[in-house]
């Protein structure tokens, strides 16, 4: 196992009802603090793969290792953000974020409130701590979910199309915030998306899967091409468009 690997897939396969193969044996590593996007045709198993990392599914064979140790059931080392907003409507924004720390026995009430304030500020919601979810926009509710997950202190952040239901302006805003957050509080991130532009803009690395049974058809080092900083200027540049088009053409050949 590579010394910098945080997550390692070792001979991982998955079948449903003993018939439907999602992967032949998968070998893949994710470096510590890397932001990795998974792309591929619908139904190839991207979300199932991420759910296995989260402990919500189990491999049919093989193993998924975290820092060299086999993964077990869900724990607070792994935080998940889904496409749905998943806010608790009876709790305020602050209450939602505090709820994410309910199992942190190592933190006192004051420390939890300080973490809550820190992450609300990080996602730009410090002024909305006392608001209820039905009084804020969909994009803001998704930022609440991100703050709640980050405040819980996971080592790994698993994101399943978290911006998929947002309009283009809110989506772009949250993408910029995710890059900023990753710079200020780095996590090991697996990000599932169908949006090639989103993957190229957010990720250090894009892994492209074929149709089921899925195999890795490309593993793109985005940072080598675009550099570590991602701004709207980078997004409008020729290198970005060239890389986006390269991956788009690859995906079209997999349909």
C-alpha contacts under 8 A as a table, 3 or more apart, distances in Angstrom:
res1	aa1	res2	aa2	distance
1	X	5	X	6.96
1	X	8	X	7.73
1	X	68	X	7.58
2	X	5	X	5.36
4	X	31	X	5.40
4	X	32	X	5.96
5	X	8	X	6.68
5	X	29	X	6.03
5	X	30	X	5.59
5	X	31	X	4.21
5	X	32	X	5.74
5	X	67	X	6.93
6	X	29	X	7.46
6	X	30	X	5.83
6	X	31	X	5.15
6	X	32	X	4.67
6	X	65	X	7.88
6	X	66	X	5.67
6	X	67	X	4.99
6	X	68	X	7.72
6	X	188	X	7.58
7	X	29	X	5.70
7	X	30	X	5.07
7	X	31	X	6.86
7	X	32	X	7.70
7	X	64	X	7.02
7	X	65	X	5.58
7	X	66	X	4.83
7	X	67	X	6.42
7	X	68	X	7.84
8	X	27	X	7.49
8	X	28	X	5.83
8	X	29	X	4.39
8	X	30	X	6.39
8	X	64	X	5.67
8	X	65	X	5.05
8	X	66	X	6.73
8	X	68	X	7.66
9	X	12	X	5.97
9	X	26	X	6.34
9	X	27	X	5.16
9	X	28	X	5.02
9	X	29	X	6.23
9	X	62	X	7.74
9	X	63	X	6.17
9	X	64	X	4.67
9	X	65	X	6.53
10	X	25	X	7.67
10	X	26	X	6.43
10	X	27	X	5.13
10	X	28	X	7.11
10	X	62	X	5.62
10	X	63	X	5.25
10	X	64	X	6.15
10	X	65	X	7.73
11	X	25	X	4.33
11	X	26	X	4.97
11	X	27	X	5.66
11	X	61	X	7.08
11	X	62	X	4.56
11	X	63	X	6.66
12	X	23	X	7.37
12	X	24	X	7.45
12	X	25	X	4.92
12	X	26	X	4.84
12	X	27	X	7.01
12	X	59	X	6.13
12	X	60	X	7.36
12	X	61	X	5.64
12	X	62	X	4.29
12	X	63	X	5.84
12	X	64	X	7.20
13	X	21	X	7.51
13	X	22	X	6.95
13	X	23	X	5.05
13	X	24	X	5.50
13	X	25	X	5.06
13	X	26	X	6.53
13	X	59	X	5.88
13	X	60	X	5.53
13	X	61	X	5.32
13	X	62	X	6.48
14	X	21	X	5.92
14	X	22	X	5.36
14	X	23	X	5.89
14	X	24	X	7.83
14	X	58	X	7.99
14	X	59	X	5.32
14	X	60	X	4.72
14	X	61	X	6.95
15	X	18	X	5.51
15	X	19	X	6.08
15	X	20	X	5.08
15	X	21	X	4.48
15	X	22	X	5.96
15	X	23	X	7.84
15	X	60	X	6.23
16	X	19	X	5.86
16	X	20	X	5.11
16	X	21	X	6.89
17	X	20	X	6.84
18	X	21	X	8.00
21	X	24	X	7.10
21	X	212	X	7.12
21	X	213	X	5.60
22	X	44	X	6.48
22	X	45	X	5.78
22	X	212	X	5.55
22	X	213	X	4.75
22	X	214	X	5.92
23	X	26	X	6.54
23	X	45	X	7.74
23	X	212	X	6.92
23	X	213	X	4.84
23	X	214	X	4.87
23	X	215	X	6.48
24	X	213	X	6.40
24	X	214	X	6.98
24	X	215	X	7.03
25	X	62	X	7.58
26	X	215	X	7.16
30	X	34	X	6.74
30	X	36	X	7.34
30	X	188	X	7.88
31	X	34	X	5.37
31	X	188	X	7.37
32	X	187	X	7.63
32	X	188	X	5.54
33	X	186	X	5.69
33	X	187	X	4.74
33	X	188	X	3.97
33	X	189	X	6.98
34	X	187	X	7.15
34	X	188	X	5.09
34	X	189	X	6.19
34	X	204	X	6.40
34	X	205	X	7.73
35	X	187	X	7.67
35	X	188	X	6.03
35	X	189	X	4.59
35	X	190	X	6.24
35	X	191	X	7.43
35	X	202	X	7.46
35	X	203	X	5.03
35	X	204	X	5.24
35	X	205	X	6.63
36	X	189	X	5.97
36	X	190	X	5.03
36	X	191	X	6.13
36	X	203	X	5.34
36	X	204	X	6.01
36	X	205	X	4.93
36	X	206	X	5.77
36	X	207	X	7.21
37	X	190	X	5.83
37	X	191	X	4.59
37	X	192	X	5.77
37	X	193	X	7.10
37	X	199	X	5.65
37	X	202	X	7.88
37	X	203	X	5.70
37	X	205	X	6.38
37	X	206	X	4.79
37	X	207	X	6.18
38	X	46	X	6.42
38	X	190	X	7.22
38	X	191	X	6.12
38	X	192	X	4.93
38	X	193	X	6.50
38	X	199	X	7.81
38	X	206	X	6.07
38	X	207	X	5.09
38	X	208	X	6.11
38	X	209	X	7.45
39	X	46	X	7.29
39	X	192	X	6.64
39	X	193	X	6.07
39	X	194	X	6.04
39	X	195	X	7.95
39	X	196	X	7.48
39	X	199	X	7.71
39	X	206	X	7.09
39	X	207	X	6.17
39	X	208	X	4.77
39	X	209	X	6.15
40	X	44	X	6.52
40	X	46	X	7.25
40	X	194	X	7.07
40	X	208	X	5.49
40	X	209	X	4.70
40	X	210	X	5.96
40	X	211	X	6.94
40	X	251	X	6.79
41	X	44	X	5.76
41	X	194	X	7.84
41	X	209	X	7.43
41	X	210	X	6.74
41	X	211	X	5.65
41	X	251	X	7.31
41	X	254	X	7.08
41	X	255	X	6.59
42	X	45	X	7.84
42	X	194	X	7.98
42	X	211	X	7.74
43	X	46	X	7.61
43	X	211	X	7.36
43	X	212	X	7.05
44	X	209	X	7.20
44	X	210	X	6.84
44	X	211	X	4.96
44	X	212	X	4.65
44	X	213	X	6.80
44	X	214	X	5.66
45	X	48	X	5.04
45	X	49	X	6.07
45	X	212	X	7.29
45	X	214	X	7.10
46	X	49	X	5.19
46	X	50	X	6.39
46	X	192	X	6.58
46	X	209	X	7.94
47	X	50	X	5.02
47	X	51	X	6.03
47	X	160	X	6.66
47	X	192	X	6.67
48	X	51	X	4.96
48	X	52	X	6.19
48	X	57	X	7.12
49	X	52	X	5.17
49	X	53	X	6.58
50	X	53	X	5.10
50	X	54	X	6.38
50	X	158	X	6.74
50	X	160	X	7.81
50	X	190	X	7.18
50	X	192	X	7.75
51	X	54	X	4.87
51	X	55	X	6.20
51	X	56	X	5.16
51	X	57	X	5.63
52	X	55	X	4.99
52	X	56	X	5.64
52	X	57	X	4.43
52	X	58	X	5.49
52	X	59	X	6.80
53	X	56	X	7.65
53	X	57	X	7.88
53	X	64	X	7.02
53	X	71	X	7.41
54	X	57	X	7.61
54	X	73	X	7.74
54	X	74	X	5.83
54	X	78	X	6.07
54	X	79	X	7.46
54	X	80	X	7.27
54	X	158	X	7.25
55	X	58	X	6.75
55	X	71	X	7.13
55	X	72	X	6.15
55	X	73	X	4.72
55	X	74	X	4.70
56	X	73	X	7.12
56	X	74	X	6.75
59	X	62	X	6.54
59	X	63	X	6.89
63	X	70	X	6.45
63	X	71	X	7.84
64	X	70	X	5.77
64	X	71	X	5.96
65	X	68	X	5.16
65	X	69	X	4.95
65	X	70	X	4.38
65	X	71	X	5.63
66	X	69	X	5.21
66	X	70	X	6.22
66	X	71	X	6.08
74	X	78	X	6.97
75	X	78	X	6.03
76	X	79	X	6.53
76	X	152	X	6.96
76	X	153	X	7.14
76	X	154	X	5.59
77	X	153	X	7.12
77	X	154	X	4.22
77	X	155	X	4.95
77	X	156	X	6.22
78	X	154	X	4.96
78	X	155	X	6.05
78	X	156	X	4.79
78	X	157	X	6.05
78	X	158	X	7.21
79	X	149	X	5.62
79	X	150	X	7.46
79	X	152	X	7.73
79	X	154	X	5.44
79	X	155	X	7.83
79	X	156	X	6.22
79	X	157	X	5.01
79	X	158	X	6.02
80	X	149	X	6.83
80	X	157	X	5.96
80	X	158	X	4.64
80	X	159	X	5.76
80	X	160	X	7.77
81	X	145	X	6.66
81	X	146	X	6.55
81	X	149	X	7.15
81	X	157	X	7.71
81	X	158	X	6.28
81	X	159	X	4.78
81	X	160	X	6.34
81	X	162	X	6.23
82	X	85	X	7.20
82	X	86	X	7.64
82	X	159	X	5.99
82	X	160	X	4.97
82	X	161	X	6.54
82	X	162	X	5.17
83	X	160	X	6.01
83	X	161	X	5.15
83	X	162	X	3.99
83	X	163	X	6.25
83	X	164	X	6.14
83	X	165	X	6.86
84	X	142	X	7.90
84	X	162	X	7.15
84	X	165	X	7.68
85	X	138	X	7.20
85	X	141	X	5.90
85	X	142	X	5.13
85	X	145	X	6.69
86	X	142	X	7.87
86	X	145	X	6.76
87	X	96	X	6.73
87	X	133	X	6.75
87	X	141	X	6.64
87	X	144	X	7.35
87	X	145	X	6.56
88	X	91	X	5.64
88	X	96	X	6.37
88	X	133	X	7.44
89	X	92	X	7.43
89	X	132	X	6.55
89	X	133	X	5.57
89	X	134	X	6.81
90	X	132	X	7.34
91	X	94	X	7.67
91	X	95	X	5.11
91	X	96	X	5.75
91	X	132	X	6.43
91	X	133	X	7.77
92	X	95	X	4.81
92	X	96	X	6.08
92	X	129	X	6.73
92	X	130	X	5.48
92	X	131	X	5.38
92	X	132	X	4.43
92	X	133	X	6.72
93	X	96	X	5.16
93	X	97	X	6.50
93	X	128	X	6.75
93	X	129	X	4.97
93	X	130	X	6.08
93	X	131	X	5.78
93	X	132	X	5.91
93	X	133	X	6.59
93	X	144	X	6.54
94	X	97	X	5.26
94	X	98	X	6.16
94	X	116	X	6.79
94	X	120	X	7.96
94	X	129	X	4.72
94	X	130	X	6.32
95	X	98	X	5.03
95	X	99	X	6.00
96	X	99	X	5.12
96	X	100	X	6.82
96	X	144	X	7.27
96	X	145	X	7.92
96	X	148	X	6.57
97	X	100	X	5.38
97	X	101	X	7.28
97	X	116	X	6.07
97	X	144	X	6.83
97	X	145	X	7.56
97	X	147	X	6.32
97	X	148	X	4.05
97	X	149	X	7.68
97	X	151	X	6.92
98	X	101	X	5.36
98	X	102	X	6.77
98	X	112	X	6.76
98	X	113	X	7.14
98	X	116	X	6.28
98	X	148	X	7.04
98	X	151	X	7.94
99	X	102	X	5.24
99	X	148	X	7.45
100	X	103	X	7.78
100	X	148	X	5.18
100	X	149	X	6.30
100	X	151	X	6.89
100	X	152	X	5.42
101	X	104	X	5.29
101	X	112	X	7.05
101	X	148	X	7.79
101	X	151	X	6.76
101	X	152	X	4.85
102	X	105	X	7.82
104	X	107	X	5.70
104	X	152	X	7.38
105	X	108	X	7.38
107	X	110	X	7.97
107	X	111	X	5.70
107	X	112	X	6.15
108	X	111	X	5.25
108	X	112	X	6.23
109	X	112	X	5.13
109	X	113	X	6.31
110	X	113	X	5.18
110	X	114	X	6.23
111	X	114	X	5.02
111	X	115	X	6.19
112	X	115	X	5.11
112	X	116	X	6.06
113	X	116	X	4.88
113	X	117	X	6.20
114	X	117	X	5.16
114	X	118	X	6.17
115	X	118	X	4.96
115	X	119	X	6.22
115	X	151	X	6.10
116	X	119	X	5.45
116	X	120	X	6.09
116	X	147	X	7.85
116	X	148	X	7.91
116	X	151	X	6.35
117	X	120	X	5.19
117	X	121	X	6.10
117	X	126	X	6.65
118	X	121	X	5.25
118	X	122	X	6.19
119	X	122	X	4.69
119	X	123	X	6.29
119	X	147	X	5.35
119	X	148	X	7.88
119	X	150	X	7.15
119	X	151	X	6.23
120	X	123	X	5.35
120	X	124	X	6.07
120	X	125	X	4.88
120	X	126	X	5.01
120	X	129	X	7.53
120	X	144	X	7.51
120	X	147	X	6.06
121	X	124	X	4.90
121	X	125	X	5.65
121	X	126	X	4.74
122	X	125	X	7.65
122	X	147	X	7.82
122	X	181	X	6.87
123	X	143	X	6.10
123	X	144	X	7.85
123	X	146	X	7.91
123	X	147	X	6.61
123	X	177	X	6.84
123	X	181	X	7.76
124	X	127	X	7.94
125	X	128	X	5.28
125	X	129	X	6.76
125	X	140	X	7.59
125	X	143	X	7.87
125	X	144	X	7.83
126	X	129	X	5.80
128	X	131	X	5.24
131	X	135	X	6.40
131	X	136	X	7.35
132	X	135	X	5.50
132	X	136	X	7.11
133	X	136	X	5.50
133	X	137	X	7.88
133	X	141	X	6.27
134	X	137	X	7.74
136	X	140	X	6.13
136	X	141	X	6.69
137	X	140	X	5.15
137	X	141	X	6.26
138	X	141	X	5.03
138	X	142	X	6.29
138	X	166	X	7.23
139	X	142	X	5.13
139	X	143	X	6.37
139	X	166	X	6.60
139	X	170	X	5.94
139	X	171	X	7.69
139	X	174	X	7.71
140	X	143	X	4.92
140	X	144	X	6.28
141	X	144	X	4.93
141	X	145	X	6.47
142	X	145	X	5.04
142	X	146	X	6.35
142	X	162	X	7.53
142	X	163	X	7.84
143	X	146	X	4.93
143	X	147	X	6.04
143	X	174	X	7.76
144	X	147	X	5.05
144	X	148	X	6.01
145	X	148	X	5.08
145	X	149	X	6.20
146	X	149	X	5.19
146	X	150	X	6.13
147	X	150	X	5.12
147	X	151	X	5.90
148	X	151	X	5.26
148	X	152	X	6.45
149	X	152	X	5.39
149	X	153	X	7.26
149	X	154	X	7.34
149	X	157	X	7.97
150	X	153	X	5.45
150	X	154	X	6.51
150	X	157	X	7.96
154	X	157	X	6.61
154	X	187	X	7.87
155	X	187	X	5.92
155	X	188	X	6.48
156	X	187	X	5.80
156	X	188	X	4.77
156	X	189	X	5.83
156	X	190	X	7.85
157	X	187	X	6.42
157	X	188	X	6.10
157	X	189	X	4.73
157	X	190	X	6.44
158	X	189	X	5.88
158	X	190	X	5.02
158	X	191	X	6.13
159	X	162	X	5.93
159	X	189	X	7.53
159	X	190	X	6.24
159	X	191	X	4.74
159	X	192	X	6.15
160	X	191	X	6.09
160	X	192	X	4.85
160	X	193	X	6.81
161	X	164	X	5.24
161	X	191	X	7.15
161	X	192	X	5.47
161	X	193	X	4.93
161	X	194	X	7.63
162	X	165	X	7.76
163	X	166	X	5.51
163	X	171	X	5.77
163	X	174	X	7.68
164	X	171	X	7.88
164	X	193	X	7.90
166	X	170	X	6.10
166	X	171	X	5.64
167	X	170	X	5.55
167	X	171	X	6.00
168	X	171	X	5.05
168	X	172	X	6.14
169	X	172	X	5.28
169	X	173	X	6.26
170	X	173	X	5.01
170	X	174	X	6.17
171	X	174	X	5.24
171	X	175	X	6.15
172	X	175	X	5.06
172	X	176	X	6.32
173	X	176	X	5.27
173	X	177	X	6.33
174	X	177	X	4.86
174	X	178	X	6.03
175	X	178	X	5.08
175	X	179	X	6.43
175	X	198	X	7.53
175	X	201	X	7.89
175	X	202	X	6.72
176	X	179	X	5.28
176	X	180	X	6.36
176	X	230	X	7.90
176	X	231	X	7.38
177	X	180	X	4.96
177	X	181	X	5.99
178	X	181	X	5.02
178	X	182	X	6.03
178	X	202	X	7.59
179	X	182	X	5.16
179	X	183	X	6.28
179	X	202	X	6.41
179	X	230	X	7.13
180	X	183	X	5.11
180	X	184	X	6.34
181	X	184	X	5.09
181	X	185	X	5.76
181	X	186	X	7.26
182	X	185	X	5.29
182	X	186	X	4.54
182	X	187	X	6.53
183	X	186	X	5.83
191	X	199	X	7.98
193	X	196	X	7.63
193	X	198	X	7.55
193	X	199	X	6.82
195	X	198	X	5.27
195	X	199	X	6.29
196	X	199	X	5.06
196	X	200	X	6.17
196	X	244	X	6.39
196	X	247	X	7.20
196	X	248	X	6.78
197	X	200	X	5.21
197	X	201	X	6.01
197	X	244	X	6.13
198	X	201	X	5.16
198	X	202	X	6.00
199	X	202	X	5.40
199	X	203	X	5.62
199	X	206	X	6.69
200	X	203	X	5.71
200	X	204	X	7.96
200	X	205	X	7.95
200	X	206	X	7.06
200	X	222	X	6.67
200	X	240	X	7.54
200	X	243	X	7.63
200	X	244	X	6.59
201	X	230	X	6.54
201	X	235	X	6.80
202	X	230	X	7.51
203	X	206	X	6.38
203	X	222	X	6.81
203	X	223	X	7.89
204	X	221	X	6.42
204	X	222	X	5.19
204	X	223	X	5.09
204	X	228	X	7.37
205	X	219	X	7.02
205	X	220	X	5.47
205	X	221	X	4.72
205	X	222	X	5.13
205	X	223	X	6.99
206	X	218	X	7.89
206	X	219	X	5.84
206	X	220	X	5.04
206	X	221	X	6.78
206	X	222	X	6.89
207	X	216	X	6.86
207	X	217	X	7.86
207	X	218	X	5.88
207	X	219	X	4.54
207	X	220	X	6.33
208	X	216	X	5.87
208	X	217	X	5.74
208	X	218	X	5.06
208	X	219	X	6.33
208	X	251	X	7.88
209	X	214	X	5.71
209	X	215	X	5.42
209	X	216	X	4.65
209	X	217	X	5.64
209	X	218	X	7.24
210	X	213	X	7.45
210	X	214	X	4.89
210	X	215	X	5.45
210	X	216	X	6.45
210	X	217	X	6.17
210	X	254	X	5.98
211	X	214	X	5.25
211	X	215	X	7.77
211	X	254	X	6.40
211	X	255	X	7.22
212	X	215	X	7.84
216	X	219	X	7.23
221	X	224	X	5.59
221	X	225	X	7.01
222	X	225	X	5.27
222	X	226	X	6.02
222	X	227	X	7.46
223	X	226	X	5.14
223	X	227	X	4.47
223	X	228	X	5.33
224	X	227	X	5.72
225	X	239	X	7.21
226	X	229	X	7.73
226	X	230	X	7.85
226	X	234	X	7.46
226	X	239	X	6.78
226	X	240	X	6.87
227	X	230	X	7.69
230	X	233	X	7.97
230	X	234	X	5.93
230	X	235	X	7.26
231	X	234	X	5.16
231	X	235	X	6.37
232	X	235	X	4.83
232	X	236	X	6.25
233	X	236	X	5.18
233	X	237	X	6.33
234	X	237	X	5.11
234	X	239	X	7.99
234	X	240	X	6.65
235	X	240	X	5.72
235	X	241	X	7.62
236	X	240	X	6.94
236	X	241	X	7.44
237	X	240	X	5.56
237	X	241	X	6.65
238	X	241	X	5.17
238	X	242	X	6.04
239	X	242	X	5.12
239	X	243	X	6.21
240	X	243	X	5.30
240	X	244	X	6.07
241	X	244	X	4.99
241	X	245	X	5.99
242	X	245	X	5.22
242	X	246	X	6.16
243	X	246	X	5.04
243	X	247	X	6.36
244	X	247	X	5.36
244	X	248	X	6.09
245	X	248	X	4.89
245	X	249	X	6.03
246	X	249	X	5.37
246	X	250	X	6.34
247	X	250	X	4.97
247	X	251	X	6.20
248	X	251	X	5.12
248	X	252	X	6.20
249	X	252	X	5.12
249	X	253	X	6.49
250	X	253	X	5.35
250	X	254	X	6.87
251	X	254	X	5.13
251	X	255	X	6.86
252	X	255	X	5.61
